[in-house]
Amino acid sequence: MMATEREMEFAAGLVNLAAATADTRDLAKKIRQHALRMTNAGGGSHIGAIYSCADLLAVLYGGTLRVEPAAPQSPTRDRFVLSKGHAGAGLYAALAERGFFSLDKLATHYQDGSELCGHVSHELPGIEVSTGALGHGLSIATGMAYSGKLKSAAHRVFCMLSDGECDEGSIWEAALFAGHHGLSNLIAIVDFNQLQGLGRTSDILRLDPFADKWKAFGWDVREVDGHDHNLLQQTFAEVPFASDKPSCVIAHTTKGKGVSFMEDTVLWHYRTPRGAEFEGALAELEVA
Ligand SMILES: Cc1ncc(C[n+]2csc(CCOP(=O)(O)OP(=O)(O)O)c2C)c(N)n1
């Protein structure tokens, strides 16, 4: 099928409304601030998991993804699947900041009847699929990419995973399929923060040699500092890394990044930021 004029414009990066608003560091700060208020008010958490990927989300929604807030269902849009759906508050904040829906909605997070469920809900504009049961996102994204390839579509499919999530066998089944079919329109980003819900990833189930595993499954791999905005922008601008392979970005991150007492701490996977901890975190983020 011939690519439409619109698809060719997207592919050439000519239509990228996100780039016009890009100050990704400011966006990352806002994502962290919103998520802190949302988890505080809602009484839910996963704040550490949100903070490890806040810079990744900011770079993606601050210029990388070819998306249009005014046309969230545009057939030519890039697709993004947050497979680590427990970091949903971070994605909601990024989407609201980009204008997919009103910032006021963020206050309803985790409340009865809200569309902003604790784990990602596709009821909201800009969200492709509901996620939260770890291990499913890459299979869904791989199906989207395969469909796009069959239609010779120009859009890309980005999928963000977490490291502990890679304990799931379904991740490797999807990776095998994507490598076999040479899905160069598929980009997996692994938020590699070295912590899971209850301990260190290396203690619970060793993933090393992690990059070599992806390579063995037919992917081209880059390893980056997942908090370095310039490097992330440059890396995402270079996908696909190979014209006949899916791309994997292993982003080395710190869980809880941005708040000193949350960084690299298992406690802040589930803990709700309340009282002095909430105030202290807010103060640290303000001066960051
Ligand atoms: C299939 C499944 N099992 C268990 C859970 C509960 N759970 C939510 S987050 C989490 C830990 C995730 O750790 P990791 O994948 O490393 O992500 P991070 O929080 O570090 O980003 C678990 C076990 C889940 N959401 N899905």
The ligand as an SDF file (V2000), in Angstrom:
LIG
                    3D

 26 27  0  0  0  0  0  0  0  0999 V2000
    1.6630  -10.1240   36.1380 C   0  0  0  0  0  0  0  0  0  0  0  0
    1.8610   -9.2050   37.3180 C   0  0  0  0  0  0  0  0  0  0  0  0
    2.3550   -9.7030   38.4650 N   0  0  0  0  0  0  0  0  0  0  0  0
    2.5040   -8.8920   39.5410 C   0  0  0  0  0  0  0  0  0  0  0  0
    2.1730   -7.5720   39.4710 C   0  0  0  0  0  0  0  0  0  0  0  0
    2.3160   -6.6730   40.6960 C   0  0  0  0  0  0  0  0  0  0  0  0
    3.4340   -5.7330   40.5230 N   0  0  0  0  0  0  0  0  0  0  0  0
    3.2020   -4.4370   40.2180 C   0  0  0  0  0  0  0  0  0  0  0  0
    4.6160   -3.5650   40.0340 S   0  0  0  0  0  0  0  0  0  0  0  0
    5.5570   -4.9200   40.4130 C   0  0  0  0  0  0  0  0  0  0  0  0
    7.0670   -4.8490   40.4420 C   0  0  0  0  0  0  0  0  0  0  0  0
    7.5750   -4.3520   39.1610 C   0  0  0  0  0  0  0  0  0  0  0  0
    8.9760   -4.2570   39.1410 O   0  0  0  0  0  0  0  0  0  0  0  0
    9.6480   -3.8470   37.7800 P   0  0  0  0  0  0  0  0  0  0  0  0
    9.0530   -4.6560   36.6890 O   0  0  0  0  0  0  0  0  0  0  0  0
   11.1200   -3.9090   37.9100 O   0  0  0  0  0  0  0  0  0  0  0  0
    9.1460   -2.3530   37.5500 O   0  0  0  0  0  0  0  0  0  0  0  0
    9.5580   -0.9780   38.2550 P   0  0  0  0  0  0  0  0  0  0  0  0
    8.5140   -0.7630   39.3270 O   0  0  0  0  0  0  0  0  0  0  0  0
   10.9110   -1.1330   38.8490 O   0  0  0  0  0  0  0  0  0  0  0  0
    9.5050    0.0290   37.1910 O   0  0  0  0  0  0  0  0  0  0  0  0
    4.7600   -6.0350   40.6420 C   0  0  0  0  0  0  0  0  0  0  0  0
    5.2700   -7.3740   40.9830 C   0  0  0  0  0  0  0  0  0  0  0  0
    1.6620   -7.0940   38.2570 C   0  0  0  0  0  0  0  0  0  0  0  0
    1.3270   -5.7980   38.0870 N   0  0  0  0  0  0  0  0  0  0  0  0
    1.5280   -7.9230   37.1890 N   0  0  0  0  0  0  0  0  0  0  0  0
  1  2  1  0
  2  3  1  0
  2 26  2  0
  3  4  2  0
  4  5  1  0
  5  6  1  0
  5 24  2  0
  6  7  1  0
  7  8  2  0
  7 22  1  0
  8  9  1  0
  9 10  1  0
 10 11  1  0
 10 22  2  0
 11 12  1  0
 12 13  1  0
 13 14  1  0
 14 15  2  0
 14 16  1  0
 14 17  1  0
 17 18  1  0
 18 19  2  0
 18 20  1  0
 18 21  1  0
 22 23  1  0
 24 25  1  0
 24 26  1  0
M  CHG  1   7   1
M  END
$$$$
